[in-house]
């Protein structure tokens, strides 16, 4: 039994006239009659009968019609789903991102993509740049939102971890973000609009824990050493929201990559640095060997 036989049968059942059905199907009447006869032989049942010179469905034919229509509907849906998948309108996008992307770039990029492709499933996870580059290379994710190169100023700290994209990966910069100071709202420096790093030398710091972000951790220490001091780290945290909460509690100040998380201005304030520091580039990275149509649509949405 073939789909073309089912389609022919359904049209004949709708018309109850082989001649009219043949016209709709662009077949000759003898050819259509042979298809119906072959289908009846395959099924071992009569699908049509003549009653008082009328062409009618048998009881078996009526039952088979309902099932045939459902099979054809599902077949058409399968074809459309395959075509939409090929166009990148259906499927899954596996995207990992660094925490500092969550306050501007991630919602902006995903908002644009979701509006264009609402039925694509998004698998999202916060992950360090190093883990993202490994996952991109291994094909475990489709796209990373990461910081491939840490900016460098002055003499780097001993053991600084500089993560570069693995050979063969491609990337596109989506933002360049400044470093800012997070202060308790009642801090003595909170009244200032801009600060210099050297003015923070005697302050206790709340820092990113090194395992959660070695590149950021080491680079910030390098910045401080280039400004003439080693930061006194009193507390560490794995995520920026916790860091901001600890700053609000008065446990120290912090250096954060912008954009910063929303906060109560009566608890925490953010201040620019006047030092000549390069921005932190945020990039979308992917493997050109990944032929996912969904990835292609996501990259198109970046333009």
Secondary structure as GFF3:
##gff-version 3
##sequence-region A 1 303
A	DSSP	alpha_helix	3	15	.	.	.	ID=ss1
A	DSSP	alpha_helix	18	25	.	.	.	ID=ss2
A	DSSP	alpha_helix	29	43	.	.	.	ID=ss3
A	DSSP	beta_strand	48	51	.	.	.	ID=ss4
A	DSSP	beta_strand	54	57	.	.	.	ID=ss5
A	DSSP	alpha_helix	59	86	.	.	.	ID=ss6
A	DSSP	beta_strand	92	97	.	.	.	ID=ss7
A	DSSP	three_ten_helix	99	101	.	.	.	ID=ss8
A	DSSP	alpha_helix	105	116	.	.	.	ID=ss9
A	DSSP	beta_strand	121	126	.	.	.	ID=ss10
A	DSSP	alpha_helix	129	138	.	.	.	ID=ss11
A	DSSP	beta_strand	143	146	.	.	.	ID=ss12
A	DSSP	beta_strand	169	177	.	.	.	ID=ss13
A	DSSP	beta_strand	179	184	.	.	.	ID=ss14
A	DSSP	beta_strand	194	195	.	.	.	ID=ss15
A	DSSP	three_ten_helix	197	200	.	.	.	ID=ss16
A	DSSP	beta_strand	204	208	.	.	.	ID=ss17
A	DSSP	three_ten_helix	210	212	.	.	.	ID=ss18
A	DSSP	alpha_helix	214	226	.	.	.	ID=ss19
A	DSSP	beta_strand	232	237	.	.	.	ID=ss20
A	DSSP	alpha_helix	240	248	.	.	.	ID=ss21
A	DSSP	beta_strand	254	257	.	.	.	ID=ss22
A	DSSP	beta_strand	268	273	.	.	.	ID=ss23
A	DSSP	beta_strand	280	287	.	.	.	ID=ss24
A	DSSP	alpha_helix	293	301	.	.	.	ID=ss25
###
